[in-house]
């Protein structure tokens, strides 16, 4: 079983794939995935870092 920390690390490494699957209405913009909200609405209110030390956040 994975700890929460290990799971977070794995999700961060695959941040783009996770975003493409769960936030498919979004788009890549620089180092971010931008989407309207967690309900996968179109827009620009929510962003997720895709690379660097903050990836997945």
ZAMARGU-4260 file (C-alpha; in steps of 0.2 Angstrom, whole numbers, plus 5000, padded with zeros to 4 digits):
<rodrens>
0) 5000/5000/5000 | 5006/5017/4996 | 5008/5031/5009 | 5000/5048/5005 | 5017/5055/5002
5) 5022/5042/4990 | 5006/5044/4980 | 5008/5062/4979 | 5026/5060/4973 | 5020/5048/4959
10) 5006/5059/4954 | 5018/5074/4953 | 5029/5064/4941 | 5014/5061/4930 | 5006/5078/4932
15) 5003/5081/4914 | 4995/5064/4911 | 4984/5066/4927 | 4978/5083/4921 | 4975/5077/4903
20) 4964/5063/4910 | 4954/5072/4924 | 4955/5090/4918 | 4953/5086/4899 | 4945/5103/4896
25) 4961/5112/4900 | 4976/5116/4890 | 4995/5117/4892 | 5002/5134/4894 | 5020/5136/4898
30) 5024/5126/4914 | 5005/5125/4919 | 4990/5115/4915 | 4975/5128/4915 | 4957/5124/4916
35) 4941/5132/4923 | 4939/5122/4939 | 4940/5105/4947 | 4923/5101/4939 | 4933/5101/4922
40) 4924/5117/4916 | 4933/5127/4902 | 4941/5143/4909 | 4957/5149/4917 | 4954/5150/4935
45) 4963/5134/4940 | 4981/5130/4936 | 4993/5115/4940 | 5011/5116/4939 | 5018/5103/4927
50) 5036/5103/4930 | 5049/5109/4943 | 5048/5107/4962 | 5030/5112/4963 | 5024/5099/4950
55) 5006/5093/4953 | 5002/5107/4964
</rodrens>
